[in-house]
Amino acid sequence: MFPPTPFKITLDDLFVEVRGFYIDMLHFIPNVSTFIDDVFPITGIKGRYLDLEFHKSATVQITIVVCGTLPTDQTLSFKGYFTINRHSAINIPKSSVILTQYCFEIIQDFIKDKPIVDKNGKLYAMPGFFYSDEHFKNVQFEYV
């Protein structure tokens, strides 16, 4: 499991402070034909630069809603709060991939510690990570 928040880690070239995260269960079956569909998981990223001149630090909030790979009524909701720093300007798409991948790891560790079973006894199975820089090319960070 993870240490109590806040804690600091280094992910590639990002110095990350994990300020907090929450995982919750949602109980609905999404109206999608396949779990490989681009509709799920839903990932939202909001960022705000802390330094206006060099763009080397920012606060980031990531929200993920993800269905299991098996048809079930179990859907996970994740919300994480981070502060990131780099030695040079933040590459938003690359940093978004790195942070989102880390969020998936947090969710997977959560599932290992607390296996999730739906009302019919089906075990929740986490989908793989498929994001690339291309998925986050339109993400913009705000200025303080």
Phi, psi and omega in degrees: 000176185262152176293163177299145178278151000280151172216161184246142176217165173244126178240109186054243181259016179255133171262116191242132167253118177275108184274337179170156173205154182225137175237131182221158177263137172246143183243087174203158176255118182292150181271071177231151184277334181214149180277359174268350179305151180292350182291324182233143358286153174271128181231129177237136180231127173239132179227154179218121178295139176265336176240120187284333187277315189251347179056043180261351180217149182201157168262144184223136173243128179241130176241130179229132171242119187225131175271155174290168181281347176255144177300119182202170178267010182265124176227134180262143173242129180235137173225125181233147180238126187224154165241129181239148178221148174223163175284337177232181184303143181289128172271103189300310180299315181295315180296324178295319178297314182299313181293319180294321177298320178295322177298319176299321178296319177300314180298316180298319177295322177300315181294323178296319180287324183227082180305138184254126181236136179277180185297342178262006178087007179281133179280136178291129178242118183288133176289162178287168179270123185236006185286153172223176178306326182300325181294338185243018184295338182261003179288131178238141174265146177278165174256141182296000000 
